[in-house]
Amino acid sequence: MDSLTTARRIADPIGSLGARFMLDRSTFGRCVELGLPDGMAGYVQGRLGVMGDVSADEAADAAYFFDRDFITAGWAEDTALTRSEGGAVYAQVCVELGRTYLDGFDGAERLADLLASVLDAADMSDLPLAVGWRDAARPPDAAGRAYLMTQAARELRLCHHVVESRSADVDPMGMVLAADGERWAAMHGYQDLSAGPQDDATRSLVEDATDAASAADLDVLDDDERSDLVTLVEAVFAHADSAL
């Protein structure tokens, strides 16, 4: 399978499965147990903390599709952990929850290896969030590692999407509103939605450019490996979905 087709086939299942632990209610409680603040501040400090002890502005830059004030407020909320420690905790929770989603999935080892090959070879210049998730501690077990690599691959594509969105000078809120509606825009911290959704033509151009950037990451694999990756990604998504 060619790289572009592969990029398009795996985008949605990796995006959905990688995000699952972040939306899981048990994640919020576990993060508090490990020292992160409660609620969305824990999410902000955890997901972005893999970049290290960066400034609030750098955190907000990485979280391009969120309201900046929402991110900077969450980043500033008091906690006993440094931001880099919070990132390590969040990656730990990612692995813990991922093991439960992938429990019993026979292709975990191969999936982890293929995604790791892509992530380790990808050019992540100026993509600090992708670098942070790529470099998170990889566990020895196949299920935990496969899920962590899935989340890291999700963040890599998202970082490409941010680059292409900035290049197209889109409205971040408008992109969220167009893709996922008012409820999701509110979850991203937006209160004033009056600017409306981004136009479809621009969104399509950005998506095509994101696909092309993601396809370049997949060039490290050969045709058979990319076919295997698509099969495994679709299978693991179905496996995790069946457990809900």
C-alpha positions in Angstrom: 0.0 0.0 0.0 1.3 3.5 -0.8 2.1 6.0 1.9 -0.7 8.5 1.1 -3.4 5.8 1.1 -2.0 4.5 4.4 -2.0 7.9 6.0 -5.7 8.4 5.1 -6.8 4.9 6.2 -5.2 5.1 9.6 -6.0 8.8 10.5 -9.4 8.3 12.0 -8.9 5.1 13.9 -5.6 6.2 15.4 -7.1 9.6 16.2 -10.1 8.1 18.0 -8.2 5.3 19.8 -5.3 7.5 20.9 -7.7 10.1 22.4 -9.8 7.5 24.3 -7.7 7.5 27.5 -7.9 11.3 27.6 -11.7 11.2 27.6 -11.9 8.2 30.0 -13.3 9.3 33.4 -10.9 7.0 35.2 -8.0 9.0 33.8 -9.0 12.1 35.7 -9.2 10.3 39.0 -5.9 8.4 38.4 -4.1 11.6 37.5 -5.2 13.2 40.8 -3.9 10.2 42.6 -0.5 10.7 41.0 -0.3 14.4 41.7 -1.9 16.2 38.8 -4.6 18.8 39.4 -8.2 17.8 39.1 -10.2 18.4 35.9 -9.0 20.0 32.7 -6.0 21.6 34.4 -4.7 18.0 34.9 -5.4 17.3 31.2 -3.5 20.4 30.1 -0.5 19.8 32.3 -0.4 16.1 31.5 -0.9 16.1 27.8 1.4 19.1 27.2 3.8 18.3 30.0 5.6 15.8 27.9 7.3 18.8 26.3 9.0 19.6 29.6 9.0 22.6 31.8 8.1 25.0 28.9 6.4 28.4 29.3 2.6 28.9 29.2 2.9 30.5 25.8 4.8 27.5 24.5 2.2 25.2 25.9 -0.6 27.3 24.3 1.3 27.3 20.9 1.3 23.5 21.0 -2.4 23.4 21.9 -3.2 25.4 18.8 -6.9 24.4 18.5 -7.7 25.4 22.1 -8.5 28.8 23.5 -5.2 30.3 24.6 -6.5 31.6 27.9 -7.9 28.2 28.7 -4.5 26.6 28.2 -2.5 29.2 30.0 -4.8 29.1 33.0 -4.6 25.3 33.2 -0.8 25.4 32.8 -0.5 27.9 35.7 -2.8 26.0 38.1 -0.9 25.1 41.3 0.3 21.5 41.7 3.2 19.7 43.5 4.5 18.3 40.3 6.7 20.1 37.8 5.2 20.2 34.3 7.7 17.6 33.0 6.8 15.4 36.0 3.1 15.9 35.1 3.8 14.8 31.5 5.5 11.6 32.7 2.5 10.9 35.0 0.1 11.4 32.1 2.1 9.1 29.8 2.0 6.5 32.6 -1.7 6.7 32.8 -1.9 6.5 29.0 -0.1 3.2 29.2 -2.1 1.9 32.1 -5.5 2.6 30.4 -4.1 1.4 27.0 -3.4 -2.0 28.5 -7.0 -2.4 29.4 -8.2 -1.3 25.9 -5.8 -3.7 24.1 -6.1 -6.6 26.5 -6.2 -9.8 24.4 -5.2 -8.1 21.1 -2.8 -10.5 19.4 -1.2 -8.0 17.1 0.0 -5.6 19.8 3.7 -6.4 19.4 3.7 -5.9 15.6 1.6 -2.8 15.8 4.0 -1.3 18.4 7.0 -2.1 16.3 5.6 -0.6 13.1 4.4 2.6 14.8 7.8 2.9 16.6 9.6 2.6 13.3 7.5 5.5 11.9 7.9 7.7 15.0 11.6 7.1 15.4 12.3 8.0 11.8 9.9 11.0 11.4 11.3 14.5 11.0 9.9 16.2 14.1 11.8 19.5 13.7 9.7 22.2 15.4 7.1 19.7 16.6 7.8 19.6 20.4 4.6 17.9 21.3 5.2 15.1 19.0 8.8 14.8 20.3 7.6 14.6 23.8 5.2 11.8 23.2 7.7 9.9 21.0 10.2 10.1 23.9 7.8 9.1 26.7 9.0 6.0 28.6 8.1 2.9 26.6 6.9 0.0 28.7 8.2 -3.5 28.1 4.8 -5.1 27.5 3.3 -5.2 24.0 -0.1 -3.8 24.8 1.1 -0.9 26.8 3.7 0.0 24.3 1.3 -0.4 21.3 -1.2 2.0 22.9 1.5 4.5 23.8 2.8 4.4 20.2 -0.8 4.9 19.0 -1.2 8.0 21.1 2.2 9.3 20.0 1.3 8.7 16.3 -2.0 10.6 16.9 0.0 13.5 18.3 2.4 13.5 15.3 -0.5 13.8 12.8 -2.1 16.5 15.0 1.2 18.5 15.0 1.3 18.3 11.2 -2.3 19.5 11.2 -1.3 22.5 13.3 1.5 23.4 10.9 -0.8 23.2 7.9 -3.5 25.1 9.7 -1.2 27.9 10.6 0.1 28.0 7.0 -3.4 28.4 5.8 -4.1 31.1 8.4 -7.3 29.4 9.6 -9.3 30.3 12.6 -8.6 27.6 15.2 -12.0 27.9 16.8 -13.6 27.8 13.4 -11.8 24.5 12.6 -13.0 22.9 15.8 -16.5 24.2 15.3 -16.7 22.9 11.7 -15.3 19.5 12.6 -17.0 18.7 15.8 -19.7 21.3 16.7 -20.5 23.7 19.5 -20.2 21.2 22.4 -16.6 20.3 21.4 -15.7 23.9 20.8 -16.9 24.7 24.3 -14.7 21.9 25.6 -11.8 23.5 23.9 -12.4 26.6 26.1 -14.2 28.8 23.5 -17.1 30.9 24.7 -17.7 33.2 21.8 -18.6 31.1 18.8 -20.0 33.9 16.7 -17.3 33.8 14.1 -18.8 30.5 12.9 -17.2 27.4 11.4 -14.2 27.4 9.0 -15.3 27.1 5.4 -15.2 23.6 3.9 -12.8 24.4 1.0 -10.1 25.6 3.3 -10.6 22.7 5.7 -10.3 20.3 2.8 -7.0 21.9 1.7 -5.6 21.7 5.2 -6.6 18.1 5.5 -5.0 17.2 2.2 -1.8 18.9 3.3 -1.9 17.0 6.6 -2.4 13.7 4.8 0.7 14.5 2.6 2.9 15.4 5.6 1.7 12.2 7.4 2.4 10.1 4.3 6.0 11.3 4.3 6.4 9.9 7.8 5.2 6.5 6.5 7.8 6.4 3.7 10.1 4.6 6.1 7.9 1.5 5.7 7.7 -0.6 2.6 4.4 -1.5 0.9 3.9 -4.7 2.8 4.6 -3.1 6.1 2.2 -0.3 5.4 -0.5 -2.8 4.5 0.2 -4.6 7.7 -0.1 -1.3 9.6 -3.5 -0.5 8.1 -4.8 -4.0 8.9 -3.5 -3.8 12.5 -4.8 -0.3 13.1 -8.3 -1.2 11.9 -8.2 -4.4 13.9 -7.1 -2.8 17.1 -9.7 -0.1 16.8 -12.4 -2.8 16.4 -11.0 -4.7 19.3 -11.0 -1.8 21.6 -14.4 -0.7 20.4 -15.9 -4.1 21.1 -14.8 -3.9 24.7 -16.9 -0.7 25.4 
